[in-house]
Amino acid sequence: MNKYFLDTYAIIEIIKGNPGYQKFGKSEYFTSIFHTYELYYQILRDYNKDLAKRYYKKFEGSLLEINDEDIFLASKIRLKHRKKRLSYADSLGYAMSIKKKIKFLTGDKEFEDLKNVEFVK
């Protein structure tokens, strides 16, 4: 079974039923508390609290614990790619995916040409 780290973009596209993301439905996936925070905010902003809470809970079981080394690597990545203006959350998720040796699933254009990325629009 394939494993992926989902950024918020990927989570939203999966929820919306984007056909490009259907093939990942049977995969094992992980994310971070920062990505579920972004998810909760975006659904709260666009829909309502009940739906936001439902999806937050759905992805709560896939959270990876963040440690110091994740922060250090994410900072190094963000600094190296500062012209791309990577977000803190996505830099962290990308770093965590590298450490866990799993693909970083996203549709964010800033990651399109980076290693270890499964880019889907």
C-alpha positions, -999 to +999 in steps of 0.1 A: +000+000+000+013+034-009+018+060+018+015+098+015+017+129+036-013+151+027-010+188+028-041+209+032-045+213-006-046+176-011-070+170+018-094+197+004-092+182-031-099+147-017-129+160+001-142+179-030-139+147-050-113+159-074-109+130-099-071+135-099-071+125-063-094+094-065-065+070-070-052+080-035-084+069-018-070+035-009-036+047+002-024+051+038-020+088+045-006+110+072-007+147+080+001+172+108-018+191+133-010+223+113-027+209+082-058+199+101-058+234+116-058+249+081-084+224+070-107+233+099-103+270+092-110+267+055-141+246+059-153+268+087-148+299+065-165+284+034-192+262+050-199+258+087-186+247+121-203+212+121-188+203+087-154+217+097-154+196+129-165+165+111-136+167+086-111+177+114-121+145+133-118+124+101-081+133+097-073+135+134-063+098+134-036+103+108-016+130+126+022+125+129+039+137+159+062+167+153+096+167+169+126+190+170+143+174+140+112+180+119+113+217+128+150+219+120+147+202+086+116+223+077+134+255+085+164+244+064+140+236+035+121+268+038+153+288+038+168+269+008+136+276-012+128+310+002+121+324-033+092+299-036+076+314-004+068+280+010+044+282+040+056+271+074+030+243+075+039+229+041+076+232+048+070+212+079+049+186+061+074+182+034+102+177+059+081+151+078+074+133+045+112+132+037+120+118+072+092+092+070+102+083+034+067+088+021+056+110-008+043+146-001+010+148-019+000+183-030-013+205-058+006+236-046+027+248-075+056+257-053+063+220-048+058+208-084+095+204-092+108+192-058+119+157-051+097+133-031+065+151-042+034+136-059+020+167-076-016+166-086-037+195-097 
